[in-house]
């Protein structure tokens, strides 16, 4: 074959176009090299279908109580509207914005809260961060992988809803704690989260918390409604983590104060969150790090699932 004929041979990657090139590269991304086993933290994504369910309040409260038993880090994954720093009483000078732009290291961004757990703060009021790019998400996955290699538990506080970055983070986590309330609108939105995630990973593991329950037992009734719909229409089994009462003490908390579980451990909400922690330890294998290889850790799951979003 002469040189001109060789030049006319099609380029399998070029024929796919610019977007195809990216997909072609992704399909083979992570397939190079021999998988290496390592210890990795359990990752728990805390999600909700709608805003206002008390998700971030629960995430910060769980972080405080879990930190007393496990080496834990809370990551604020609400990329553009982060608020966990306000609930933990810290004032970070660096956030995920600088971390993902390679302007700071993860140890420079991490802050230790007055009541124990460390926080990787998200950006607040930064429009670009509200819609992270594929490059941002890959950098984020790498940082999560690094944290998971040295911690025991990663708590990932997500933005509400089913934005692509939010769904991807749920798919990357080992467990998903879904926070809802016992009214129909919140339950409908919670089901939407289950449906979207289950379409991409039918083996996703959901734990449901029903917050702001006015009477004992109403949380479990709401969970039964949600789990029956999920079983019939999606085929996913949900697990009940527990309920948290509607407590006036929570409404009296002000931004910048320490979490209620630290300032008033005997409050009804504090006792309820402690029961959630006990149940979490029971359901999630005592939340001990486990051995994973480079193709099954949290970073690898991010890379794999982003192909389908």
HELIX and SHEET records of a PDB file:
HELIX    1   1 UNK A    3  UNK A    7  1                                   5    
HELIX    2   2 UNK A   14  UNK A   16  5                                   3    
HELIX    3   3 UNK A   17  UNK A   28  1                                  12    
HELIX    4   4 UNK A   55  UNK A   67  1                                  13    
HELIX    5   5 UNK A   84  UNK A   88  1                                   5    
HELIX    6   6 UNK A   96  UNK A  100  1                                   5    
HELIX    7   7 UNK A  106  UNK A  109  1                                   4    
HELIX    8   8 UNK A  127  UNK A  131  5                                   5    
HELIX    9   9 UNK A  134  UNK A  148  1                                  15    
HELIX   10  10 UNK A  164  UNK A  172  1                                   9    
HELIX   11  11 UNK A  184  UNK A  200  1                                  17    
HELIX   12  12 UNK A  218  UNK A  233  1                                  16    
HELIX   13  13 UNK A  248  UNK A  251  1                                   4    
HELIX   14  14 UNK A  260  UNK A  263  1                                   4    
HELIX   15  15 UNK A  268  UNK A  283  1                                  16    
HELIX   16  16 UNK A  285  UNK A  287  5                                   3    
HELIX   17  17 UNK A  298  UNK A  305  1                                   8    
HELIX   18  18 UNK A  306  UNK A  308  5                                   3    
SHEET    1   A 2 UNK A  38  UNK A  40  0                                        
SHEET    2   A 2 UNK A 290  UNK A 292 -1                                        
SHEET    1   B 8 UNK A 111  UNK A 112  0                                        
SHEET    2   B 8 UNK A 118  UNK A 120 -1                                        
SHEET    3   B 8 UNK A  72  UNK A  77  1                                        
SHEET    4   B 8 UNK A 153  UNK A 158  1                                        
SHEET    5   B 8 UNK A  42  UNK A  48  1                                        
SHEET    6   B 8 UNK A 175  UNK A 181  1                                        
SHEET    7   B 8 UNK A 206  UNK A 213  1                                        
SHEET    8   B 8 UNK A 238  UNK A 245  1                                        
END                                                                             
